[in-house]
Amino acid sequence: MAGNNSTWGNPYTSRRLRNSYVSTVVSMSLVLFMLGLMGILLLNASRLSRYVKENISISVILQDNATEADIAWLRKQLDMAPYVRETKFISKEDGERELREMLGEDFVAFLGYNPLPVSIEAKLRYRYANNDSIQNIERELKWYNQVKEVTYQKSLINVMNDNINKISALLLLFSGLLFFVSMAQINNTIRLSIYARRFLINTMKLVGATNAFITRPFIAKNAFHGVLAAIIAMLLLCGLIYAARNEMGREMIQLVTVEVMGILLFCLLAVGLAVGAISTYFAVNKFLDMKTDELYY
C-alpha cells in the first residue's frame, strides 16, 4: 500500500483530485439545478392552471329597471353560488371609465349619453372555467328577473383550455426527456472522475484489497458529492426565486410554497444521492474487471 500512500501524498496528484472533485460537484449542481427548475414547473402545473382559470370571469348584465335592492340581492346569491369565487359590481360610471381608458376617447361626450348597462362581474372557480359549465350557469342566471344577459368570451375560454392541456402534455414530455438526459450527464461526469483514478483502483486490487473495500470509499465520496450538489442546486433555486420575487412581484411567486420547496429538496437529495452511488458502483466495478494492460486503452 506504499504506492497508494505516495500517490495520495503527491501534491500534484492531490491538486488534480481536488479539481476533479470540484468539477464533479459543479457539473452535478448545474444539472440538478435544471432538474429543480423543471420540478418547480411540474409541482406547480396544477396551481398555475388553477390561477389562470380562476381569472376567467362572466359579465351578468342587469335590467335597466333593476333597483339597488335587486342588485344587492342578486350579488348575494352569486356570492353564495358554488361556481363563483368573487364578484364585482360595475356601475354605469365604472363601465364608462374603463371603456374610456381602453378607447382613449370620451365616447359619452360624442353620444350625449352613457349607453353602458349596470353589471356584475363574477370570477369563476377553476372547476367551472369551461364552456359547458358556463353554458349551464348562463341558463341558471337567466331565470332571475333582474338578469338581462350573460356574456363571456367563449372562443378565448376554448383556446385557453386547449393551450393548458397542450402545455401540460409538452411539459410532461420535456420533463421526462430532461430527466433521462440529466441522469446520463451525471453518470458520465462520475465515470470520467473514476476513469481518472483507474490506476489507483488497479493498484489497490493488485495488493490484495477486496472489491467491497475498494468500492466503498468511492461510493461514499460520490454519494456525498451528490448530496452537496443537491444542496448547492437548492441554494441557486432559492436565489433565483428571491430575484424573481423582487422583479415580478409576489403574486405569481407565492405559487412556490414552502411545501413545494420541501418536496423539491427531498427529491433533489434523493436523486443526487442515488445517482452518485449507483453510477459510482458500476463505474468502479468496470475497472475492477479490467486487466492492467487494458487500462491504457
Residue pairs with C-beta under 8 A, 6 or more apart in sequence:
1 204
1 207
3 203
3 207
4 200
4 203
4 204
4 207
7 13
7 200
7 203
8 14
16 196
17 197
20 193
20 196
21 193
21 221
21 225
23 189
23 193
24 189
24 190
24 193
24 222
24 225
25 225
25 228
25 229
25 232
26 229
27 185
27 186
27 189
28 186
28 189
28 225
28 226
28 229
28 272
28 276
29 228
29 229
29 230
29 232
29 233
29 236
30 233
31 182
31 185
31 186
31 229
32 182
32 229
32 230
32 232
32 233
32 268
32 271
32 272
33 232
33 233
33 236
33 237
34 178
34 182
35 178
35 179
35 182
35 233
35 268
35 271
36 233
36 234
36 236
36 237
36 264
36 268
37 237
37 240
38 174
38 175
38 178
38 179
39 264
39 267
39 268
40 237
40 256
40 260
40 264
41 48
41 171
41 175
42 171
42 172
42 175
43 260
43 263
43 264
44 255
44 256
44 260
45 168
45 171
47 255
48 255
49 126
49 164
49 168
50 126
51 252
51 255
52 160
52 164
53 124
53 126
53 129
53 160
53 164
54 85
54 123
54 124
54 125
54 126
54 129
55 123
56 123
56 124
56 129
56 152
56 157
56 160
57 121
57 122
57 123
57 124
57 152
58 121
58 122
58 124
58 134
58 137
58 138
58 150
58 151
58 152
59 90
59 119
59 120
59 121
59 122
59 150
59 151
59 152
60 74
60 78
60 119
60 120
60 121
60 122
60 141
60 147
60 150
61 117
61 118
61 119
61 147
61 148
61 149
61 150
61 151
62 70
62 71
62 74
62 117
62 118
62 119
62 120
62 146
62 147
62 148
63 145
63 146
63 147
63 148
64 117
64 118
64 148
66 74
66 118
66 146
70 146
71 89
71 118
71 120
71 146
73 146
74 120
74 144
74 146
74 147
75 87
75 89
75 120
77 144
78 84
78 87
78 120
78 122
79 86
79 87
82 125
83 124
83 125
83 127
83 128
83 133
83 137
84 122
84 123
84 124
84 125
85 123
85 124
85 125
86 122
86 123
87 120
87 121
87 122
87 123
88 120
88 121
88 123
89 118
89 120
90 98
90 118
90 119
90 120
90 121
91 118
92 114
92 116
92 117
92 118
93 114
95 114
95 116
95 117
95 119
96 108
96 114
96 116
99 107
99 116
100 106
100 107
100 108
108 114
117 148
124 133
124 134
124 137
127 133
128 134
128 137
129 157
129 161
130 157
130 161
131 154
131 157
131 158
134 152
134 154
134 157
137 150
138 150
138 152
141 147
141 150
142 150
183 275
186 226
186 275
186 276
186 279
187 275
187 279
190 222
190 275
190 276
190 279
190 280
190 283
191 279
191 283
193 222
194 201
194 218
194 280
194 283
194 284
194 287
195 283
195 287
198 287
198 290
198 295
199 295
201 214
201 284
201 287
201 288
202 287
202 290
202 292
202 295
204 213
204 214
205 211
205 214
205 288
206 292
211 285
211 288
214 284
214 288
215 280
215 281
215 284
215 285
215 288
218 280
218 284
219 276
219 277
219 280
219 281
219 284
221 280
222 276
222 277
222 279
222 280
223 273
223 276
223 277
223 280
224 276
225 272
225 276
226 271
226 272
226 273
226 274
226 275
226 276
226 277
227 269
227 272
227 273
227 276
228 272
229 272
229 276
230 265
230 268
230 269
230 271
230 272
230 273
231 269
233 268
233 272
234 261
234 264
234 265
234 268
237 261
237 264
238 261
241 253
241 256
244 253
245 253
287 295
